[in-house]
Amino acid sequence: MSDCIFCKIVQGEIPSKKVYEDDRAVAFHDLNPAAPLHILVIPKAHIRNLAELQDDQLGLVGHIHGVIRDLAKEFGLQKGYRVVNNNGQDGGQSVEHLHFHLLGGRSLQWPPG
């Protein structure tokens, strides 16, 4: 999608602090971190949100969660971390490209907001 900021990051049109990339996903540091470690993990394919994920794309979400698990290990989050996915306007989704937030590096409280 031509006006999607995350698609532009995938295409290399907008710089990011990437920490992971493969043929299906990209992970990079969030520009406005909500925790000491805040990484976004996104599919390279433009999928608007989880609600619009097709059955044949379900394996991609599993792959992304494997990436998140590995990043949590790599960044030393053995005491715990949070994974967040916001869906739609009322869910707090600010970029209409499926993405998951990996948050850690401090004790995270509940409820979040």
Secondary structure in CASP SS format (residue, H / E / C, confidence):
PFRMAT SS
TARGET T0000
AUTHOR 0000-0000-0000
METHOD secondary structure of the structure
MODEL  1
M C 1.00
S C 1.00
D C 1.00
C C 1.00
I H 1.00
F H 1.00
C H 1.00
K H 1.00
I H 1.00
V H 1.00
Q C 1.00
G C 1.00
E C 1.00
I C 1.00
P C 1.00
S C 1.00
K C 1.00
K E 1.00
V E 1.00
Y E 1.00
E E 1.00
D C 1.00
D C 1.00
R C 1.00
A E 1.00
V E 1.00
A E 1.00
F E 1.00
H E 1.00
D C 1.00
L C 1.00
N C 1.00
P C 1.00
A C 1.00
A C 1.00
P C 1.00
L E 1.00
H E 1.00
I E 1.00
L E 1.00
V E 1.00
I E 1.00
P E 1.00
K C 1.00
A C 1.00
H C 1.00
I C 1.00
R C 1.00
N C 1.00
L H 1.00
A H 1.00
E H 1.00
L C 1.00
Q C 1.00
D H 1.00
D H 1.00
Q H 1.00
L H 1.00
G H 1.00
L H 1.00
V H 1.00
G H 1.00
H H 1.00
I H 1.00
H H 1.00
G H 1.00
V H 1.00
I H 1.00
R H 1.00
D H 1.00
L H 1.00
A H 1.00
K H 1.00
E H 1.00
F C 1.00
G C 1.00
L C 1.00
Q C 1.00
K C 1.00
G C 1.00
Y E 1.00
R E 1.00
V E 1.00
V E 1.00
N C 1.00
N C 1.00
N C 1.00
G C 1.00
Q C 1.00
D C 1.00
G C 1.00
G C 1.00
Q C 1.00
S C 1.00
V C 1.00
E C 1.00
H C 1.00
L C 1.00
H C 1.00
F E 1.00
H E 1.00
L E 1.00
L E 1.00
G E 1.00
G C 1.00
R C 1.00
S C 1.00
L C 1.00
Q C 1.00
W C 1.00
P C 1.00
P C 1.00
G C 1.00
END
